[in-house]
Every structure is written in structure tokens, then in C-alpha cells.
């Protein structure tokens, strides 16, 4: 696929409600939409880095810098055959997985359009719809949290994840469990605790949770191994798994019993496939995490979650969970059985709402091959 041009769209999109985690509160979400033109076709990808370095060190600013000054010069005018070829081209750029993943997503979109296949078909998806849940940010009080969860259950979500942080953990989770005894419930700490805090979190073991996600430091695997030994509830790793190699470490160390796969965090869908296969071989279930994606990133996540070892519901809510208006003409809708349909169109199966894209744009950078 000869790369004729690449355009970076720096966007800021208002959320329907503020989203608070242990590392901050968002009212608007920034991201970078990557548009690649190749031989008459256009592919789109989403870099899920946000404005602030809370989830990891990458931001929209660092992503634009890395893409503009390092990644794009390696691609422009070149014949990039597939994701593996792309990974080889950028192997000399250390880190910056969110930036790389956004470009790789656009290449998969192009590949699907060229081969007249959906992304799910290209990846080897086994389902036409995927089971999903909703992620609920930290609320003003446990009572407010219970009401928010009740609203999502009424909308049809059968699995709920709540964010926790020191001082807003056991009480919040217990309040939700008391109100909804049979709810499929899990918690996410986003690296807010240390191993010394294990005794604080131990009461969570009595709440019949699906999992406790990333309680310890974002670069830690060994202390999660120690923590998992103290808990009956499965520990799930997210931020700590930023390559297939780290997934192997976690499996071999018994550092967790579940892995959250995010293609962005891993550096691309190709890397996510490797982690999926590693976990499947080790009989470790995986699920697909979310980063408040637009319809572009959401379509990619849903196609990925159609793979056979995605046993647990993903954080892939309906479009209206986060955005009153999206940048895609297509919107994802929650089915009555807490599932979302896998896009069947070629590539990502999505088209851009050009007016929405323009209205959310902070900046636009275009790069055109000279030969």
C-alpha cells in the first residue's frame, strides 16, 4: 500500500458527563484522528492519548510530535505492506505505543478496504456481536454512585466497572454490591495503590467481584504477583502490560488471572493479537478495555473483542455513553442482551461525519508524498 498522504486531526470532544478516575477528571476528551490515503483509498485510525499524562506518559502533544517528526517520515511515499511491515519500520522508535497504534489502525482499515473484508474478518473474529459493559467514574458519594449504576442497568448494561481510589474504594463497591447483589461487578484502581495497601482492599474479596483491575503501580508485575496470592478475587493487569513480552512475564509469574487488552497501550492490533494468543494458550481469559474512544476507535475495539478468548465483557459502551455527537456517521447501540453488533462493512466499517470532525478540530496537519 503506497502511502500517498497522512493527515493528523487534533480533536477535542465534549463528554456527555464528566469522567473521573484516580488520576483526574475529564469533561472534554482530546485525541488524534489519523487519516491515511493510499492509491485511491482512505483509512482512519485513532490515537487514544489524551491531553494529560495520567493513564501513561503519552499525551496528544507527544503523539503529534512523534508522528510528525518520526513515524510519518518513515512511511510517506513508501509501500507499507501490512501491520507487521509497519511494526518493523517503527521498531527503532522506543515506546510511544499509543501513537504507533493509531497509525496501525488506519493501515488495518486500508487493508480491509483493499481486500473487501471487515476488520473482524481480517483479525479472525468469531462473533457477530460482543458482550459489553459500562465503566463508571468516581461519583460525588456512594449514594450517587448507586444511582448512576442503577441508570446504566436500566439502559441494559449487565456488567459494570467502577473506578476506585484511596478513600473511595471498599465503601463504594460495597454500596453497589448491596444494591445489586447479582450484578456482574468489577473495580478499577488505575495504579492508585501500593502493596502496603493490600489490607485496605482485602474487604473487596467478600463482594463477589469479577476482578480487581490494576491496583498497583503502572510498571509493576512482581508486586501484583504477591498481591494476587493474598486475594481470592482475580487481579487483572492493564497498564503493566504494554507488550506481548510483559504479558508473558505476568503469565509466568502468576501476577494476575485476567488481562485487559488495549490495542493502543500495546502499540497496535497486531500486538493485541499476540497477547490474545498467549493468554489463550495459557487458559487466561482476556477482555477489551476502552479509552473513551470515538466511533473509529470503538469500531476497532469491537472487532478485536470478537476474537474467541475475549471471554469477559469489554469496556465498549454504546456511542451515547460518552458523546452526544460523534465524528462517525454510524453509531453503536446497546442490544437488549448487553451486546453490541460487530461492524460488517469493509475495514473498520465506519464513515466520517465531516461537519462534526471540523467542529471538534483544534488543529490539522497534512503531509503529502513528493513522489
Secondary structure by P-SEA (a helix, b strand, c coil): ccccbbbbbbccccccbbbbcccccccbbbbbbbbbbcccbbbbbbcccccccccccccaaaaaaaaaccccccccccccccaaaaaaaacccccaaaaaaaaaaaaaaaaaaaaccccccccccccccccbbbbbcccccaaaaaaaaaaaaaacccbbbbbbcccccaaaaaaaaaaccccbbbbbcccccccccccccccccccccccccccccccccaaaaaaaaacccbbbbccccccaaaaaaaaaaccccbbbbbccccccaaaaaaaaaaaaaacbbbbbbbccccaaaaaaaaaaaccccccccccccccccccccccccbbbbbccccccccccccccccccaaaaaaaaccbbbbbbbcc
